[in-house]
Amino acid sequence: MGRHGKERPSSISRTPASSSTADAPTPPGSAPPISAISRRAFLKVTGSAVPAAGVLIDGLVPPEALAAPPVVGPGPVAVTLTVNGRRQTLQLEPRVTLLDALRDFAGLTGAKKVCDRGTCGACTVLLDGGAVYSCSVLAIEAQGHAITTIEGLAPDGELHPVSAAFVEHDAQQCGFCTPGFVVAAKAFLDRHPNPTEEDVMKGLGGNLCRCGTYVGIRRAVVDAARRVRADGAGEGKGGSA
């Protein structure tokens, strides 16, 4: 009742629920009202759905996919790497990067540790022929892949055409970034055998030279492409003779 004896209109029904309402039968073909579902019935339905989902997953997903992966570490574990065609097993903690494994455990110091954040390219190596930042790859993840370092590009002491072109075009100053550039250029030329200097500038955009010898680097890579093509043509003529 209001102050003057008038009833106030209300938009909310305050009719108390009774047990007879909850137990009232539902007409055929119609869904039961929300108020007719008790908390106990709701929990029974949702509880039975969880095992059913598990049965469904077990039937669709192979058992090996559900199995938890083996846990290794945190101490040293055996890691087998194939570097420059040679397999070697090292005892490494799972957190060791490929760069640290190469430099500190395999004795291959050609890849340089500069930024250690995957931004400068000085640590570039080849993984299955593709250029990668070795500071951003775990050594344990590199197992089963072919790894090529700057040392692997001159196995018999003879400079790779890219390395020789870098020397001839004075494409280095301090030389700290040069191994990464040479390896990245090798991977680039494998995909683009006849590049322009603009192509080289874009293709090697992930490698930085703090001395600023980019003009010499671009000319060196274009010249190396010419040398590789000439060597390939010479081998083709020799093989057909």
C-alpha positions as CSV (number, residue, x, y, z in Angstrom):
1,M,0.0,0.0,0.0
2,G,1.1,3.5,-0.7
3,R,1.1,6.5,1.5
4,H,-2.5,7.4,0.4
5,G,-3.9,3.9,0.6
6,K,-3.3,3.1,-3.1
7,E,-1.5,0.0,-4.3
8,R,1.7,0.7,-6.2
9,P,2.1,-1.1,-9.6
10,S,4.9,-3.7,-9.7
11,S,6.6,-5.1,-12.8
12,I,8.1,-8.0,-10.8
13,S,6.0,-10.9,-9.9
14,R,6.5,-11.9,-6.3
15,T,4.3,-15.0,-6.3
16,P,6.1,-17.6,-4.2
17,A,7.1,-20.8,-5.9
18,S,5.4,-23.9,-4.6
19,S,6.4,-27.5,-4.8
20,S,3.3,-28.3,-6.8
21,T,4.5,-25.9,-9.5
22,A,7.9,-27.6,-9.8
23,D,6.3,-31.0,-9.9
24,A,3.6,-30.0,-12.4
25,P,3.6,-32.2,-15.6
26,T,4.9,-30.7,-18.8
27,P,2.6,-30.8,-21.9
28,P,3.8,-33.0,-24.7
29,G,6.1,-31.3,-27.2
30,S,6.9,-28.4,-25.0
31,A,10.1,-27.7,-23.0
32,P,9.9,-27.5,-19.3
33,P,10.1,-24.0,-17.8
34,I,13.4,-23.0,-16.2
35,S,11.7,-22.7,-12.8
36,A,10.7,-26.4,-13.1
37,I,14.3,-27.6,-13.2
38,S,15.7,-28.2,-9.8
39,R,19.3,-27.7,-8.8
40,R,19.7,-31.4,-8.2
41,A,18.4,-32.3,-11.6
42,F,20.7,-29.8,-13.3
43,L,23.7,-31.2,-11.5
44,K,22.7,-34.7,-12.5
45,V,22.5,-33.7,-16.1
46,T,25.8,-31.8,-16.3
47,G,27.6,-34.4,-14.2
48,S,26.6,-37.2,-16.6
49,A,27.8,-35.1,-19.6
50,V,31.4,-35.0,-18.5
51,P,32.0,-38.8,-18.6
52,A,30.1,-38.9,-21.9
53,A,32.5,-36.2,-23.3
54,G,35.5,-38.3,-22.1
55,V,34.1,-41.4,-23.9
56,L,33.7,-39.3,-27.1
57,I,37.3,-38.0,-26.9
58,D,38.6,-41.5,-26.2
59,G,36.8,-42.7,-29.3
60,L,38.1,-40.0,-31.7
61,V,41.6,-39.1,-30.5
62,P,44.4,-41.7,-30.7
63,P,45.7,-42.9,-27.4
64,E,49.2,-41.6,-28.2
65,A,47.9,-38.1,-28.7
66,L,46.4,-38.2,-25.2
67,A,49.6,-39.5,-23.6
68,A,51.7,-36.8,-21.8
69,P,55.0,-36.0,-23.5
70,P,58.1,-37.3,-21.7
71,V,59.6,-34.8,-19.2
72,V,63.4,-34.1,-19.5
73,G,65.6,-32.0,-17.3
74,P,66.2,-29.7,-15.6
75,G,69.6,-31.4,-15.4
76,P,71.8,-32.2,-18.4
77,V,70.4,-34.8,-20.9
78,A,71.8,-36.4,-24.0
79,V,71.2,-34.2,-27.1
80,T,72.3,-35.6,-30.5
81,L,73.0,-32.9,-33.1
82,T,74.0,-33.3,-36.7
83,V,76.3,-30.4,-37.4
84,N,78.1,-30.0,-40.8
85,G,77.3,-33.6,-41.6
86,R,78.8,-34.9,-38.3
87,R,76.7,-36.4,-35.6
88,Q,77.7,-35.7,-32.0
89,T,76.0,-36.3,-28.7
90,L,76.3,-33.5,-26.1
91,Q,75.2,-33.4,-22.4
92,L,73.0,-30.3,-22.3
93,E,70.3,-28.8,-20.1
94,P,67.1,-28.5,-22.0
95,R,67.2,-24.7,-21.7
96,V,70.5,-24.4,-23.7
97,T,70.1,-22.7,-27.0
98,L,71.6,-24.0,-30.2
99,L,74.0,-21.1,-30.3
100,D,75.4,-21.9,-26.8
101,A,75.6,-25.5,-27.7
102,L,77.6,-24.8,-30.8
103,R,79.9,-22.3,-29.2
104,D,80.4,-23.7,-25.7
105,F,80.0,-27.4,-26.2
106,A,80.8,-28.2,-29.8
107,G,83.7,-25.8,-30.2
108,L,82.2,-24.1,-33.3
109,T,82.5,-20.3,-32.6
110,G,81.7,-19.0,-36.1
111,A,78.2,-18.1,-35.1
112,K,78.5,-15.0,-33.0
113,K,76.6,-14.2,-29.8
114,V,75.6,-10.5,-30.0
115,C,72.1,-9.5,-29.2
116,D,71.0,-13.0,-27.9
117,R,67.4,-11.9,-28.7
118,G,66.9,-12.9,-32.3
119,T,67.2,-9.4,-33.8
120,C,70.6,-9.0,-35.3
121,G,71.3,-12.2,-37.2
122,A,75.0,-12.6,-36.2
123,C,74.2,-16.1,-34.9
124,T,72.6,-17.3,-38.2
125,V,73.0,-20.9,-39.1
126,L,71.2,-23.2,-41.5
127,L,68.6,-25.7,-40.2
128,D,67.6,-28.1,-43.0
129,G,68.8,-25.4,-45.5
130,G,66.9,-22.5,-44.0
131,A,68.4,-19.6,-42.2
132,V,67.5,-19.4,-38.5
133,Y,68.7,-17.4,-35.5
134,S,70.5,-20.1,-33.4
135,C,70.0,-18.0,-30.3
136,S,66.3,-18.5,-30.6
137,V,66.3,-22.3,-31.1
138,L,66.8,-24.7,-28.3
139,A,69.4,-27.3,-29.0
140,I,67.1,-30.1,-27.9
141,E,64.6,-29.0,-30.6
142,A,67.3,-29.1,-33.3
143,Q,67.7,-32.9,-32.9
144,G,66.9,-34.7,-36.2
145,H,67.7,-31.7,-38.3
146,A,70.7,-30.9,-40.5
147,I,72.6,-28.0,-39.0
148,T,75.2,-26.0,-41.1
149,T,77.4,-23.4,-39.6
150,I,79.8,-21.0,-41.3
151,E,82.5,-23.6,-40.7
152,G,80.5,-26.0,-42.8
153,L,80.6,-23.8,-45.8
154,A,84.4,-24.3,-46.1
155,P,85.0,-27.9,-45.0
156,D,88.3,-28.3,-47.0
157,G,89.6,-24.8,-46.3
158,E,88.3,-23.4,-49.6
159,L,86.1,-20.3,-49.3
160,H,82.5,-20.6,-50.3
161,P,81.7,-18.3,-53.3
162,V,79.8,-16.0,-51.0
163,S,82.7,-15.7,-48.5
164,A,85.1,-15.1,-51.4
165,A,82.8,-12.3,-52.8
166,F,82.6,-10.7,-49.3
167,V,86.4,-10.5,-49.2
168,E,86.7,-9.1,-52.8
169,H,84.1,-6.5,-52.3
170,D,85.3,-5.5,-48.8
171,A,81.9,-6.3,-47.4
172,Q,83.0,-6.3,-43.8
173,Q,84.7,-3.9,-41.4
174,C,84.9,-5.4,-37.9
175,G,83.8,-8.7,-39.2
176,F,81.7,-9.7,-36.2
177,C,78.4,-9.8,-38.3
178,T,80.1,-11.4,-41.3
179,P,79.5,-15.1,-40.5
180,G,75.8,-14.5,-40.1
181,F,75.6,-12.5,-43.3
182,V,77.4,-15.2,-45.3
183,V,75.2,-18.0,-44.0
184,A,72.0,-16.0,-44.5
185,A,73.2,-15.0,-48.0
186,K,73.9,-18.6,-48.9
187,A,70.3,-19.6,-47.9
188,F,69.0,-16.6,-49.8
189,L,70.8,-17.5,-53.0
190,D,69.6,-21.1,-52.8
191,R,66.0,-19.7,-53.2
192,H,66.9,-16.6,-55.4
193,P,69.8,-17.5,-57.7
194,N,69.6,-14.3,-59.8
195,P,68.8,-11.4,-57.4
196,T,69.2,-7.7,-57.9
197,E,70.7,-5.5,-55.2
198,E,67.3,-4.5,-54.1
199,D,66.3,-8.1,-53.8
200,V,69.4,-8.7,-51.6
201,M,68.5,-5.7,-49.4
202,K,65.1,-7.1,-48.7
203,G,66.2,-10.7,-48.5
204,L,68.9,-10.0,-45.9
205,G,66.8,-7.5,-43.9
206,G,67.0,-9.8,-40.8
207,N,70.8,-9.2,-40.5
208,L,72.3,-6.1,-39.1
209,C,75.8,-4.6,-39.8
210,R,76.6,-2.0,-37.1
211,C,79.6,-0.8,-39.2
212,G,77.2,0.0,-42.1
213,T,78.9,-1.9,-44.9
214,Y,75.6,-2.6,-46.6
215,V,76.6,-1.4,-50.1
216,G,79.5,-3.8,-50.1
217,I,77.4,-6.6,-48.8
218,R,74.8,-6.2,-51.5
219,R,77.4,-6.1,-54.2
220,A,79.1,-9.1,-52.8
221,V,75.9,-11.2,-52.8
222,V,75.0,-10.2,-56.4
223,D,78.6,-11.1,-57.4
224,A,78.4,-14.4,-55.5
225,A,75.2,-15.3,-57.4
226,R,77.0,-14.7,-60.7
227,R,79.9,-16.9,-59.5
228,V,77.6,-19.7,-58.4
229,R,75.7,-19.6,-61.7
230,A,79.0,-19.7,-63.6
231,D,80.3,-22.6,-61.6
232,G,77.0,-24.5,-62.2
233,A,77.2,-23.9,-65.9
234,G,80.8,-25.1,-66.0
235,E,80.0,-28.3,-64.2
236,G,77.0,-28.8,-66.5
237,K,79.3,-28.5,-69.6
238,G,81.9,-30.7,-68.1
239,G,79.3,-33.4,-67.3
240,S,77.9,-33.4,-70.8
241,A,81.3,-33.7,-72.5
